[in-house]
């Protein structure tokens, strides 16, 4: 018996990526209405019945995260109530992953809260791309597939790989990531030791590794306000790294707040991100986008075969 293919629905967070994913799978998006009433209240209606079908929801929880998260929850709820056989949520960028612990004991662990909401809405499996913390898997009570875009980003960097380059982790949290890039690109690794002093502010204490005379290749999982990248580049420049030739790579390019203006002042030679987040205007800042569609499509296909 031929297995019935999944139905694919998408929210409004990143429709171009959703279209690329279903194109890679040789199918199309199922129709759905995702709209808001004049007071801002969300209304979701499926225009194709998912009863008894495998369903895949394509929706990153990118800025504005609350809006896009609730679209995902409402889509999942609609599919569950309509009798979908299984619901997989493909969340290329998982917002709230940075809120995975209580530093003072008085904060919300929002990453766990979001995980609980996704499960309650009816999602039975999640696929995500380079989450901010590997610990995110422990917040879910359903299977999680953690994919990585690092090999694809390394392939994009390779033609521009400086022979005198050095991979730079902008903080200790990115050290393992930097080591992976170092292996793939056959470059040494340096680590910037930073302390976050506010939502957009960081301070650097030192740089571990010899960056003198070298071209910095700064890597991270995401670029949000650009504060971490700025601090790292200024730190390695102060330690003797070449100025004006730096490369920067990250899976998720949010570019929020004053990020674009901040990065434009850093003389970055090339900047690489994936399309996990919908493109935003980056006037004056050249950004090379690496497709994540084939990575996501391969995982979806494997998941559907295992159903």
Secondary structure, 3 states (H helix, E strand, C coil): CCCCCCEEEECCCCHHHHHHHHHHCCCCCCCEEEEECCCCCEEEEECCCCECCEEEEECCCCCCHHHHHHHHHHHHHHHHHCCECEEEEEECCCCCCCCCCCCCCCCCCHHHHHHHHHHHCCCCEEEEECCCCHHHHHHCCCEEEEECCHHHHHHHHHCCCCCCEEEEECCHHHHHHHHHHHHHHCCEEEEEEEEECCCCCEEEEEEECCCCCCEEEEEEEEECCCHHHHHHHHHHHHCCCCCCCCEEEEEEECCCCCHHHHHHCCCCCEEEEECCCCCCCCCCCCCEEECCHHHHHHHHHHHHHHC
